[in-house]
Amino acid sequence: ERRRRGGNGARERPRERGTRRERDQQQQRGSGWGRATLAVAAVALTVALVLAAAAEWKRWNEASRLVTPHPAPPALPPGSTGPLASPQLFWGTYRPHVYFGMKTRSPRALVTGLMWLQQGEGGGSLRHTCEQSDGLSRYGWVMHDGENFGVQEIRDGGLLLKTEFVKRPGGDHGGDWSWRVSVRMEGTGGPTPLLSLFFYVATDGQGTLRPLLENRTRLAAVTGTTEELGDFTLTFLHPTADGEGNPKHASYHSLDVPSPGLHLLTDLVRSSLRSRSMFRAPGGPRRHFFAVEASGGLRGQGERPLPQPRGQLLLHQVTLEPPATLEVTFESGSAAGGRRGRLVGAALTAALSRHAADFEQRFEDTFGLARKGFPLPQRHFAQAALSDLLGGLGYFHGRSLVQSPQDERPVPGAEAALLTAVPSRSFFPRGFLWDEGFHQLLLARWHPALAREIIAHWLDLMNTEGWIPREQVLGEEALAKVPPEFVPQHSEVANPPTLLLALERLLPEAPESYVRRLFPRLRAWFMWLNETQAGPLAHTFRWRGRDARPELFLNAKTLASGLDDYPRASHPSPDERHLDLRCWMALASRVLATVAERLGEPAEGYRAMERALTDSNLLDQHHWAPELGAFADWGNHSTAVGLRWHRPAPAGPGQPPPAPRLVREVREEPRLRFVDALGYVSLFPLLLRVLRPDSPRLPALLEAMRSEQQLWTPFGLRSLAADSRFYMRRNSEHDPPYWRGAVWVNINYLALGALHSYAQAEGPQRELAAQLYSQLRHNLVANVYRQFTESGFLWESYNDSTGRGQGCRPFAGWTALVVLAMAEDY
């Protein structure tokens, strides 16, 4: 046994030694492999870190370029908008979102404004910012020259207000101005209700205000100082009962409080109202009313505390029984030496009369409506349409919120300022890129220098890539009127370059120095559009940014085009070719070539592109749909798509089912084809005059325009043919039809201009174009005027069946183009 164990032991020792040797060798080999593995891992990790760093650097670089302003010299020379360089435009009604107010073109402007309250049980409704929900039956400027003077009429139930202002030059800070606010009641059928008028002045980040009280209650005046205005005095005169200056009994209250932000002024005043005051006119009854008290004030809600005060609000409340007239005067300290008395009373009346006469004469000299035979009521309507556009000019300052596809979160853009007209004071009181070109077509005729300045403001918003955000939400007051989902601007999304329509009109009289400042930015914008919106084939184009979840919509919207829910290919894809964008690029090529030739810059590239985009054979090849008998988009499209109610299953046993919703149902697989939608997009080769007068395709477009089954209505051309399967169809449960049948004035104006041009050119369709032009112009002008007289407003669009205004109001943006249609100015 011992031998066995010994023998076995003797035999095991070499094996043990061999095992150790193998183990040592394996350990040596393992350590080598380990070192190699570690080396490989280290290299891989280094590569991964380098790639991650490169990706992060690329992301950072792209984000940085997204918010970096374009390096070209600004289109608007520095200092050109200040009080010394442009005193006549420094002060203005640049707060279109309030019923009446003025400010300067300054980043931290002094703001002034008016609120009113018809006293009643519970305090009534405080009016300040323009809200459709206020239900006012009329408000708008009846005269406004865009510079020095304006008259506005407001009807709030039985209350009629007239707000007037006049500016007077002098000094180094934009001069003086005076307001007159007249109030009266109609049809009350009982005791005259009490009315409170609130005049206020507020700072935003810089400047000081000092109240001057009379009898310790009445705010008689405010003296102040700001960086842009120097010293000034704002005086609130005693109300009068009539034009003779007879005194009017009134009660007075005032408020002097820190301001948490201009966007909170309404809430701040509303929260300061208390029903503790008593009004008693001589011989009249005692009546309680709501008045401001400093003990009130705005408070935070829940976990949202109030912002830290960064300004000051001084408010003068006047409570009285209408009728009454109140005046406010602003006097610049630097104009004191040359001032010829205060601009109040008889002097203010004379100034208002003089400016009104000048406005009417200038209006006739510019548009010639009396010479064309329009009666006085229609001329007053046209004056109001122009004035509402001018009274809707706004000056904004702040940062856009911009979103890159490479970033999950939007980032603030560069600090910027913008002078722009707005589409609607109530619903869209901010700048929109595609609207602005249409606005400037009218303004270019009334005030070319101002139109040139506004275009320069827009081009100075361009980033280093050549992109201009389509919607401008600058500053807290603008931000307060925008739903959060619409605030970020997406860097791949374009908008029609309508500014070029107005620029083409301005070019013949524009100074060469102005054109030269614009050219680098125009070139960058053109290149950005040409590169980022390119289509699948040469000389084709595709709007980026269609709805990301097309299954939720009957047809995915294309907000970038400006035509929102106009039917495009049912299944968005990179294969799409968009006809309207092609035509916009043809216009851009023509304008850029004209500018380059004027400046002696290379222009052949632009001319070559213009020739390609207006080539009839290429246009037919890319966009003529024989089955539709018209031009059309191309894309991955199904002709059998509908909406049906989908009832989701409960999330679990015993739980209630989710609410049903409308979802898209595709009953035929999509394929590459032309989109079966005849409407405004089909007309773009005509609208932008891409087609020659002798084009064989022109007759088909004219026939579609005059067909009542397709585009013709007694009120203008409808946006989508009545025989289209998309006509007046909802796009989702909460998305009613928008560009699917309604009559829009901006496109009708382009159609009138094109028809007028074809009617005067040699060609086989000359007579038909002239006939359609005359009828369309009459229909459009007559309906917009009729709806204005009946409703008191210009509207966003008009119903193609009844002609009634619809959408938001007032919409004195591109709907004001009716003035140019009346003047036959294209």
C-alpha positions in Angstrom: 0.0 0.0 0.0 2.8 2.3 0.9 4.6 1.3 -2.3 1.5 1.9 -4.2 1.1 5.3 -2.6 4.8 5.9 -2.9 5.0 4.7 -6.4 1.9 6.7 -7.2 3.5 9.5 -5.4 6.7 9.2 -7.3 4.8 9.1 -10.5 2.6 12.1 -9.6 5.5 14.4 -8.8 6.7 14.9 -12.4 3.1 15.4 -13.4 2.7 17.9 -10.7 5.8 19.7 -11.8 4.6 19.5 -15.4 1.3 20.9 -14.3 3.0 23.7 -12.6 5.2 24.4 -15.6 2.1 24.4 -17.9 0.4 26.6 -15.4 3.3 29.0 -15.4 3.4 29.0 -19.2 -0.3 29.6 -19.3 0.0 32.4 -16.8 2.8 33.9 -18.9 0.7 33.5 -22.1 -2.4 34.8 -20.2 -0.6 37.8 -19.0 0.5 38.5 -22.5 -3.0 38.1 -23.8 -4.3 40.2 -21.0 -1.8 42.9 -21.8 -2.8 42.7 -25.5 -6.5 42.6 -24.5 -6.0 45.6 -22.2 -4.2 47.4 -25.0 -6.9 46.7 -27.5 -9.5 47.8 -24.9 -7.6 50.9 -24.2 -7.3 51.7 -27.9 -11.0 50.9 -28.4 -11.9 53.1 -25.4 -9.7 55.9 -26.7 -11.3 55.6 -30.2 -14.7 55.6 -28.5 -13.8 58.6 -26.5 -12.4 60.4 -29.5 -15.5 59.6 -31.5 -17.7 60.7 -28.7 -15.7 63.8 -28.3 -15.9 64.4 -32.1 -19.6 63.8 -32.0 -20.0 66.1 -29.1 -17.9 68.7 -30.8 -19.9 68.4 -33.9 -23.1 68.7 -32.0 -21.7 71.7 -30.1 -20.4 73.2 -33.3 -23.8 72.8 -35.0 -25.6 74.2 -32.0 -23.2 77.1 -31.8 -23.6 77.9 -35.5 -27.4 77.7 -35.1 -27.3 80.6 -32.6 -24.5 82.5 -34.2 -25.5 85.6 -36.2 -24.5 85.9 -39.8 -21.0 87.4 -40.1 -21.9 89.9 -42.8 -22.2 93.6 -41.8 -25.8 94.2 -40.6 -28.3 95.2 -43.2 -29.5 97.9 -40.7 -26.6 100.2 -39.9 -25.9 100.4 -36.1 -27.6 103.3 -34.5 -29.9 104.0 -37.5 -33.1 103.3 -35.5 -32.2 105.6 -32.5 -33.7 109.0 -31.7 -31.0 111.0 -33.3 -30.8 109.0 -36.6 -34.5 108.4 -36.9 -36.5 110.7 -34.5 -39.8 110.5 -36.4 -39.9 106.7 -35.9 -38.5 106.5 -32.4 -41.8 106.7 -30.6 -44.7 104.7 -32.0 -47.7 102.5 -31.3 -45.3 99.6 -31.3 -47.4 97.5 -28.8 -49.9 96.0 -31.2 -51.1 93.4 -28.6 -52.7 96.2 -26.4 -55.7 98.2 -27.4 -53.8 101.4 -27.0 -50.2 102.1 -26.0 -46.9 103.5 -27.1 -43.2 102.7 -26.6 -39.8 103.5 -28.1 -37.7 101.4 -30.3 -35.4 100.4 -27.4 -34.4 97.1 -25.9 -35.7 98.1 -22.5 -38.3 100.7 -23.6 -40.4 102.9 -21.4 -44.0 101.7 -22.1 -47.2 103.6 -21.8 -50.8 102.3 -22.2 -54.4 102.4 -21.4 -56.8 100.0 -19.6 -60.5 100.5 -18.9 -63.1 98.9 -16.8 -66.9 99.3 -17.1 -67.8 99.2 -13.4 -70.4 96.6 -12.4 -71.3 93.8 -10.1 -68.1 91.8 -9.5 -66.0 94.5 -11.0 -66.6 93.9 -14.7 -64.0 93.0 -17.2 -60.7 94.9 -17.3 -59.7 95.6 -20.9 -56.0 95.9 -21.8 -54.5 93.3 -24.2 -56.4 92.5 -27.4 -58.3 89.3 -26.8 -60.9 87.7 -29.1 -62.7 86.5 -26.0 -63.4 90.1 -25.0 -66.1 90.1 -27.6 -65.5 93.7 -28.7 -67.7 94.5 -31.7 -65.1 96.8 -33.3 -61.6 98.1 -32.7 -59.1 99.3 -35.1 -57.3 102.3 -36.5 -59.3 104.4 -39.0 -56.3 106.7 -39.6 -52.7 106.0 -39.0 -49.8 107.4 -41.0 -47.2 105.1 -39.5 -45.2 107.9 -38.1 -46.8 110.9 -36.4 -50.5 110.5 -36.0 -53.4 108.0 -35.5 -57.1 107.8 -34.7 -58.6 104.5 -33.4 -62.2 103.6 -32.7 -63.2 101.0 -30.1 -66.7 99.7 -29.4 -67.1 97.7 -26.2 -70.8 97.0 -25.8 -72.5 100.4 -25.4 -69.2 102.1 -24.7 -67.5 104.0 -27.6 -63.9 105.0 -27.2 -61.8 107.1 -29.5 -58.0 107.1 -29.0 -55.9 109.7 -30.8 -52.3 110.6 -30.7 -50.0 113.2 -32.3 -46.2 113.4 -32.1 -44.3 116.7 -32.3 -40.5 116.7 -33.2 -37.9 118.4 -31.0 -34.9 117.7 -28.9 -32.6 114.7 -29.0 -34.9 111.9 -27.8 -37.7 111.6 -30.3 -39.7 114.7 -29.4 -43.1 115.1 -27.6 -46.5 113.4 -28.0 -50.0 113.9 -26.8 -53.0 111.6 -26.4 -56.7 112.3 -26.4 -59.2 109.6 -25.3 -62.9 110.4 -25.8 -65.6 108.2 -24.2 -69.3 108.1 -24.6 -72.2 105.6 -24.1 -74.8 104.5 -26.5 -78.1 102.7 -25.8 -77.7 102.1 -22.1 -81.4 102.7 -21.4 -80.8 103.6 -17.8 -78.4 105.3 -15.4 -75.0 106.0 -17.1 -72.6 103.3 -15.8 -69.4 104.3 -14.2 -66.3 103.9 -16.3 -62.7 103.7 -15.0 -59.8 104.6 -17.3 -56.3 103.5 -16.3 -53.4 105.4 -17.8 -50.0 103.9 -17.0 -46.3 104.2 -17.5 -43.9 101.4 -16.8 -40.2 100.7 -16.9 -38.6 97.4 -17.9 -35.1 97.0 -16.4 -33.7 100.5 -16.5 -34.9 104.0 -15.7 -36.6 105.7 -12.8 -40.1 107.2 -12.3 -41.2 109.8 -9.8 -44.9 110.5 -9.1 -46.2 114.0 -8.6 -49.5 113.9 -6.6 -52.2 116.4 -6.3 -54.2 116.5 -3.1 -52.3 113.3 -2.1 -54.7 111.2 -4.3 -54.6 112.3 -7.9 -51.5 111.4 -10.0 -51.0 114.7 -11.8 -47.7 113.9 -13.5 -44.8 111.6 -13.6 -41.2 112.8 -14.1 -38.6 110.3 -15.1 -35.3 109.4 -16.6 -34.2 106.6 -18.9 -31.0 106.0 -20.9 -32.7 106.4 -24.3 -35.1 109.3 -23.3 -33.1 111.4 -20.9 -35.4 113.5 -18.7 -39.1 113.6 -19.4 -42.5 114.6 -17.9 -45.8 112.8 -18.4 -48.8 114.9 -17.5 -52.4 113.7 -16.9 -54.8 116.5 -17.5 -58.2 116.9 -15.7 -61.0 115.3 -17.7 -63.5 117.6 -19.5 -67.1 117.1 -20.3 -67.1 118.3 -23.9 -65.0 119.9 -26.6 -65.4 123.3 -24.9 -63.2 122.2 -22.0 -65.8 122.3 -19.3 -64.6 120.3 -16.3 -65.9 116.8 -15.5 -66.4 115.4 -12.1 -64.2 112.3 -11.5 -62.7 110.2 -8.7 -59.0 109.6 -8.7 -56.8 106.7 -7.5 -53.2 105.9 -8.2 -50.8 103.0 -8.0 -47.0 103.0 -7.6 -45.6 99.5 -7.4 -42.7 97.4 -8.5 -43.4 95.6 -11.8 -42.5 91.9 -12.1 -42.6 92.1 -15.9 -44.5 93.9 -18.7 -46.4 90.6 -19.5 -47.9 90.7 -16.0 -49.2 94.3 -16.0 -52.9 93.2 -16.6 -52.8 90.7 -13.7 -51.0 93.2 -11.5 -53.7 95.9 -11.9 -56.5 93.4 -11.7 -55.2 92.0 -8.5 -54.9 95.5 -7.0 -58.6 96.3 -7.5 -60.8 96.6 -4.4 -64.5 97.5 -4.0 -64.1 100.0 -1.2 -64.4 103.3 -3.0 -67.5 105.6 -3.4 -68.4 107.8 -6.3 -70.9 110.6 -6.1 -71.3 113.2 -8.8 -73.0 116.5 -7.7 -76.7 115.8 -7.2 -76.2 112.1 -8.0 -76.5 108.9 -5.9 -73.6 107.3 -4.0 -72.2 104.3 -5.8 -69.5 101.8 -4.9 -66.8 101.0 -7.5 -63.5 99.1 -7.8 -60.3 101.1 -7.5 -56.6 100.2 -7.3 -55.0 99.9 -3.9 -51.3 99.4 -3.1 -52.3 96.8 -0.5 -53.5 94.5 -3.2 -51.1 93.2 -5.8 -50.0 90.1 -7.6 -49.0 87.0 -5.7 -47.3 83.8 -6.8 -49.3 80.7 -7.3 -48.4 77.4 -5.6 -44.8 76.5 -6.5 -44.5 79.4 -9.0 -43.4 82.5 -7.2 -43.5 85.9 -8.8 -40.5 87.0 -10.8 -38.2 89.4 -9.0 -39.3 93.0 -9.7 -37.2 94.6 -12.4 -39.2 97.7 -13.2 -41.7 100.1 -11.9 -45.4 100.8 -12.6 -47.1 104.1 -12.1 -50.9 104.1 -12.8 -53.5 106.9 -12.9 -57.1 105.8 -12.4 -59.9 108.2 -13.4 -63.5 107.1 -12.6 -66.4 109.1 -14.1 -69.7 109.0 -16.0 -69.3 109.3 -19.7 -69.2 111.3 -21.9 -65.8 112.7 -21.2 -62.5 113.6 -22.8 -59.1 113.0 -21.3 -55.7 114.1 -22.5 -52.1 113.0 -21.7 -49.0 114.7 -22.8 -45.4 113.5 -22.9 -42.7 116.2 -23.0 -39.0 115.5 -23.6 -36.6 117.4 -21.4 -34.3 117.9 -24.3 -37.0 119.7 -26.3 -37.9 122.3 -23.7 -35.9 125.1 -25.3 -37.7 124.9 -28.6 -41.2 124.0 -27.4 -44.1 126.3 -28.5 -46.5 125.7 -25.7 -48.1 122.4 -24.6 -49.8 120.2 -27.2 -53.1 120.0 -25.5 -56.6 121.5 -25.9 -57.1 123.7 -28.9 -53.5 123.1 -30.0 -54.0 119.4 -30.0 -57.3 119.7 -31.9 -55.6 121.8 -34.6 -52.7 119.3 -34.9 -55.1 116.4 -35.2 -57.2 118.1 -37.9 -54.0 119.1 -39.8 -52.7 115.5 -39.8 -56.0 114.0 -40.7 -56.2 116.3 -43.8 -52.6 115.4 -44.8 -53.4 111.7 -44.4 -56.4 111.8 -46.6 -54.5 113.8 -49.3 -51.5 111.5 -49.2 -53.8 108.4 -49.3 -55.5 109.7 -52.5 -52.1 110.7 -54.1 -50.8 107.2 -53.3 -53.7 104.9 -54.3 -56.1 107.1 -56.4 -59.3 105.5 -55.2 -61.4 108.7 -55.7 -60.1 108.9 -59.3 -61.1 105.3 -59.8 -64.7 106.2 -58.8 -64.8 104.5 -55.3 -67.4 106.2 -53.1 -66.4 107.8 -49.8 -67.5 104.9 -47.6 -65.3 102.5 -49.5 -62.4 105.0 -49.4 -62.8 105.2 -45.7 -62.8 101.4 -45.5 -59.5 101.3 -47.5 -58.0 104.0 -45.2 -58.9 101.9 -42.2 -57.4 98.7 -43.8 -54.1 100.5 -44.4 -54.2 102.2 -41.0 -54.8 98.9 -39.2 -51.7 97.5 -40.9 -49.6 100.5 -39.8 -51.1 100.5 -36.3 -50.1 96.8 -36.1 -46.4 97.6 -36.4 -44.6 96.2 -33.4 -41.1 96.6 -32.0 -39.8 93.4 -30.3 -36.6 92.6 -28.5 -35.4 89.3 -27.1 -34.2 85.8 -28.0 -35.8 83.2 -30.1 -35.8 79.6 -28.8 -34.3 77.5 -31.6 -34.3 73.7 -32.0 -31.7 71.7 -33.9 -32.4 68.1 -35.0 -29.2 67.1 -33.3 -30.3 68.4 -29.9 -33.1 67.2 -27.6 -33.6 70.6 -26.1 -34.0 74.0 -27.7 -31.5 76.7 -26.9 -31.8 80.5 -26.8 -30.8 82.3 -30.0 -28.8 85.5 -30.2 -30.3 88.6 -28.8 -32.2 90.4 -31.5 -34.5 93.3 -32.2 -37.3 93.3 -34.8 -39.6 96.0 -36.2 -42.4 94.2 -38.1 -46.1 94.3 -38.9 -48.2 91.6 -37.3 -50.9 89.5 -38.8 -53.4 89.9 -36.0 -53.3 92.1 -32.9 -55.4 89.6 -31.0 -54.2 86.2 -32.1 -50.8 86.6 -33.8 -49.2 89.8 -32.3 -45.7 88.8 -33.4 -43.6 88.5 -36.5 -44.2 85.8 -39.2 -41.7 85.5 -42.0 -44.1 84.5 -44.8 -46.8 87.0 -43.8 -44.3 89.9 -43.7 -43.5 89.9 -47.4 -47.2 90.4 -48.1 -47.4 93.2 -45.5 -44.5 95.0 -47.1 -46.1 94.9 -50.6 -48.7 97.5 -49.2 -46.3 99.3 -47.0 -43.8 99.7 -49.9 -46.3 101.9 -51.6 -47.2 104.0 -48.6 -43.8 104.4 -47.0 -40.9 102.9 -49.0 -38.2 103.9 -46.6 -40.0 102.2 -43.7 -40.6 99.1 -45.7 -36.9 98.9 -46.6 -36.0 99.2 -42.9 -38.4 96.4 -41.9 -37.0 94.1 -44.5 -33.5 94.9 -43.2 -34.7 94.1 -39.6 -35.8 90.6 -40.8 -32.6 89.9 -42.7 -30.5 90.8 -39.6 -32.2 87.9 -37.8 -30.3 85.5 -40.1 -27.9 83.0 -38.5 -24.5 82.1 -39.9 -26.0 79.3 -42.0 -28.4 81.7 -43.7 -31.5 80.5 -41.9 -34.2 82.9 -40.6 -36.7 81.5 -38.0 -40.2 81.5 -39.5 -41.9 82.8 -36.3 -40.4 85.4 -34.1 -41.3 85.2 -30.4 -39.1 87.9 -28.9 -39.6 89.1 -25.4 -42.0 88.2 -22.6 -45.0 90.1 -23.9 -44.8 88.1 -27.2 -44.0 84.9 -25.4 -47.2 85.3 -23.2 -49.4 85.0 -26.3 -47.9 81.8 -27.8 -48.7 78.2 -26.8 -45.5 76.5 -25.5 -45.3 73.9 -28.3 -45.0 76.7 -31.0 -42.3 78.6 -29.3 -39.2 76.6 -30.4 -38.2 77.3 -34.0 -36.8 74.3 -35.9 -33.6 74.9 -37.8 -34.4 72.7 -40.8 -37.8 74.5 -41.4 -38.0 77.2 -44.0 -40.8 79.6 -45.0 -41.7 81.1 -48.4 -39.3 84.0 -49.2 -42.1 86.5 -49.6 -39.8 89.4 -48.6 -38.5 89.1 -52.1 -41.9 90.1 -53.5 -41.7 93.4 -51.7 -38.0 93.8 -52.3 -38.5 93.4 -56.1 -41.1 96.2 -55.9 -38.7 98.4 -53.9 -35.5 97.8 -55.9 -36.0 100.5 -58.6 -36.0 103.3 -56.1 -33.8 101.8 -53.4 -30.4 103.4 -52.8 -27.5 101.3 -54.0 -25.9 101.4 -50.5 -29.0 99.8 -49.1 -29.0 97.1 -51.8 -25.3 96.4 -51.2 -25.8 95.9 -47.5 -28.6 93.4 -48.1 -26.9 91.4 -50.8 -24.6 89.2 -48.6 -27.6 88.1 -46.6 -29.9 87.6 -49.6 -27.2 85.4 -51.1 -26.8 83.4 -47.9 -30.6 83.0 -47.6 -30.9 81.8 -51.2 -28.0 79.3 -50.7 -29.6 78.0 -47.5 -32.9 77.5 -49.2 -31.3 75.9 -52.2 -29.2 73.4 -50.1 -31.5 72.5 -47.3 -34.8 72.4 -49.2 -33.5 70.5 -52.2 -35.7 67.8 -53.7 -34.7 64.3 -54.9 -34.0 65.5 -58.5 -32.1 68.4 -59.8 -34.2 71.6 -59.9 -36.8 70.1 -57.5 -37.5 71.2 -54.0 -39.1 69.8 -50.9 -40.4 71.5 -47.7 -38.8 70.0 -44.6 -40.6 69.7 -41.3 -43.9 68.0 -42.2 -45.8 66.5 -39.2 -43.6 63.9 -37.6 -46.6 61.5 -36.9 -48.6 61.5 -40.1 -50.8 58.6 -38.9 -52.6 61.1 -36.6 -53.8 63.3 -39.5 -55.8 62.9 -42.6 -52.9 64.6 -44.3 -49.7 65.6 -42.5 -49.4 69.3 -42.3 -46.7 71.3 -44.0 -46.4 74.4 -41.8 -43.2 75.5 -43.5 -45.1 76.2 -46.7 -47.4 78.6 -45.0 -50.3 76.6 -46.4 -50.5 74.4 -43.3 -53.0 71.7 -44.0 -53.1 72.0 -47.8 -53.1 68.4 -49.0 -49.6 67.0 -49.9 -48.5 63.5 -50.4 -50.3 61.2 -47.9 -47.0 59.6 -46.7 -44.2 62.1 -46.2 -40.9 60.9 -47.7 -37.7 62.3 -49.2 -39.2 61.6 -52.7 -41.6 64.6 -52.5 -41.4 67.4 -55.0 -43.3 70.5 -54.0 -44.5 72.8 -56.7 -45.0 76.0 -54.7 -41.5 75.9 -53.3 -40.1 75.4 -56.9 -41.9 78.5 -57.9 -40.7 80.5 -54.9 -37.2 79.5 -55.8 -37.8 80.7 -59.4 -38.8 84.1 -58.0 -35.7 84.1 -55.7 -33.4 83.3 -58.6 -34.9 86.2 -60.6 -34.6 88.7 -57.7 -31.1 87.6 -56.8 -30.0 87.9 -60.4 -31.5 91.4 -60.6 -29.7 92.5 -57.4 -26.4 91.0 -58.5 -26.5 92.7 -61.9 -27.3 96.1 -60.3 -24.3 95.7 -58.0 -21.9 94.3 -60.7 -21.7 91.0 -58.9 -21.7 87.6 -60.7 -25.3 86.9 -61.8 -25.1 84.2 -64.3 -25.6 81.4 -61.7 -28.9 83.0 -60.7 -30.0 83.5 -64.2 -29.2 79.9 -65.1 -31.2 78.7 -62.2 -34.1 81.0 -63.2 -34.0 79.6 -66.8 -34.1 76.0 -65.5 -36.9 76.7 -63.0 -39.0 78.4 -65.7 -38.3 75.9 -68.4 -41.7 74.6 -69.5 -40.5 71.1 -70.5 -38.8 70.6 -67.1 -41.8 72.0 -65.3 -44.1 69.6 -67.1 -41.7 66.7 -66.4 -41.6 67.3 -62.7 -45.1 68.7 -62.0 -47.7 68.3 -64.7 -50.3 65.7 -63.7 -52.2 64.6 -66.8 -54.9 62.8 -64.8 -55.5 66.0 -62.9 -55.2 68.3 -65.8 -53.1 70.7 -63.7 -49.8 71.1 -62.0 -49.3 69.2 -58.8 -47.0 67.9 -56.1 -45.3 64.5 -56.4 -44.8 62.0 -53.6 -45.6 58.7 -51.9 -49.3 59.1 -52.0 -52.5 57.1 -51.4 -55.8 58.2 -52.9 -57.8 56.2 -50.3 -57.1 57.7 -46.9 -59.7 58.6 -44.3 -60.3 59.2 -40.6 -62.1 56.7 -38.4 -62.8 56.5 -34.7 -60.4 54.2 -32.9 -61.4 52.9 -29.4 -58.3 51.7 -27.6 -58.5 48.7 -25.3 -58.5 49.3 -21.5 -55.1 49.5 -19.9 -56.0 46.7 -17.6 -58.8 44.6 -16.1 -61.5 46.7 -14.5 -60.1 50.0 -15.8 -62.1 52.3 -18.0 -61.2 52.4 -21.7 -59.3 55.5 -22.9 -61.3 58.1 -24.9 -61.8 57.2 -28.5 -59.9 59.2 -31.1 -59.8 59.8 -34.8 -56.9 58.0 -36.5 -56.0 57.7 -40.1 -57.0 54.7 -42.1 -55.2 53.8 -45.3 -57.3 51.7 -47.6 -54.9 51.7 -50.5 -51.1 51.3 -50.3 -49.3 54.5 -51.2 -47.1 54.7 -54.3 -45.1 57.4 -56.0 -47.5 59.5 -58.0 -48.9 63.1 -58.4 -51.0 64.3 -55.5 -54.7 64.6 -56.4 -55.3 68.0 -55.0 -56.3 70.9 -57.2 -56.1 74.3 -55.5 -53.7 77.1 -54.7 -50.6 75.0 -55.1 -51.7 74.1 -58.6 -51.8 77.8 -59.5 -48.3 78.7 -58.3 -46.8 78.7 -61.8 -49.4 81.3 -62.7 -49.4 83.2 -59.4 -45.6 83.8 -59.5 -45.7 84.2 -63.3 -43.5 81.3 -64.1 -45.6 80.5 -67.1 -45.2 82.5 -70.3 -48.3 84.2 -71.8 -48.3 81.6 -74.6 -47.8 78.6 -72.4 -50.0 75.6 -73.5 -50.7 75.0 -69.8 -52.2 78.4 -69.1 -55.7 77.6 -70.5 -56.2 74.7 -68.1 -55.3 76.8 -65.1 -57.6 79.6 -66.2 -60.4 77.1 -66.7 -59.9 75.7 -63.2 -60.0 79.2 -61.8 -63.3 80.1 -63.4 -65.0 76.7 -62.7 -67.5 76.9 -59.9 -67.0 73.2 -59.3 -63.4 73.9 -58.7 -62.0 77.3 -57.6 -64.4 80.0 -58.5 -66.7 81.6 -55.9 -68.6 84.9 -55.8 -66.2 86.0 -53.1 -62.8 85.1 -54.5 -60.8 81.9 -55.4 -61.2 79.1 -52.9 -58.1 77.4 -51.7 -59.0 73.9 -52.7 -61.3 72.7 -55.5 -64.9 72.0 -54.4 -64.7 68.6 -56.1 -61.6 67.5 -54.2 -62.0 64.7 -51.8 -60.1 66.9 -49.2 -62.4 69.8 -49.7 -63.5 71.1 -46.2 -62.4 67.8 -44.6 -61.2 67.9 -41.0 -57.5 67.0 -40.6 -58.0 65.5 -37.1 -60.5 65.5 -34.3 -59.2 68.9 -33.1 -58.0 70.2 -36.5 -60.8 71.8 -38.6 -60.1 72.6 -42.3 -57.9 75.7 -42.8 -56.5 75.9 -46.4 -59.1 73.4 -47.7 -61.7 75.7 -49.3 -61.6 79.1 -47.6 -60.9 82.2 -49.6 -57.6 83.9 -48.6 -56.8 87.4 -49.7 -53.0 87.1 -50.1 -53.3 84.3 -52.8 -56.2 86.1 -54.5 -54.0 89.2 -54.7 -51.2 87.2 -56.4 -53.9 85.8 -58.8 -55.1 89.3 -59.6 -51.6 90.5 -60.3 -50.9 87.5 -62.6 -54.2 87.9 -64.4 -53.6 91.6 -64.9 -50.2 90.8 -66.3 -51.5 88.1 -68.7 -54.3 90.4 -69.8 -51.8 93.0 -70.9 -49.3 90.6 -72.6 -49.6 89.3 -76.2 -50.9 85.8 -76.0 -53.9 83.6 -76.9 -55.3 83.9 -73.4 -55.3 87.6 -73.1 -59.1 88.1 -73.4 -60.0 85.4 -70.9 -57.4 86.6 -68.4 -58.8 90.1 -68.7 -62.4 88.8 -68.1 -61.4 86.8 -65.1 -59.4 89.6 -63.7 -62.3 92.1 -63.8 -64.7 89.6 -62.2 -62.3 88.3 -59.6 -61.3 91.8 -58.5 -65.0 92.9 -58.1 -65.9 89.8 -56.1 -63.0 90.0 -53.8 -63.2 93.7 -53.0 -67.0 93.7 -52.7 -67.0 90.8 -50.2 -64.1 92.1 -48.0 -65.8 95.5 -47.8 -69.2 94.0 -47.1 -67.9 91.9 -44.3 -66.0 94.8 -42.8 -69.2 97.0 -42.8 -71.2 94.2 -41.2 -68.7 92.9 -38.7 -66.3 95.8 -38.1 -63.2 93.7 -38.9 -60.9 92.4 -41.6 -60.7 88.7 -41.3 -58.1 86.0 -41.6 -60.0 84.2 -44.4 -63.5 84.1 -45.9 -66.1 81.3 -46.2 -66.3 80.2 -49.8 -70.0 79.4 -49.5 -71.3 82.5 -47.7 -68.4 85.0 -47.9 -68.5 85.5 -44.1 -65.3 86.3 -42.4 -63.8 83.5 -40.4 -60.7 82.6 -38.4 -59.2 85.4 -36.2 -60.0 89.1 -36.2 -58.9 91.7 -36.7 -56.6 90.4 -39.4 -55.2 93.5 -40.9 -52.1 91.7 -42.1 -52.2 90.4 -45.7 -56.0 91.0 -45.8 -55.1 94.7 -46.1 -53.9 93.9 -49.6 -57.5 94.6 -50.6 -56.3 98.2 -50.8 -53.8 97.4 -53.5 -56.5 95.4 -55.4 -58.7 98.5 -55.3 -55.9 100.6 -56.6 -55.0 98.0 -59.2 -51.4 98.2 -58.0 -49.6 94.9 -58.6 
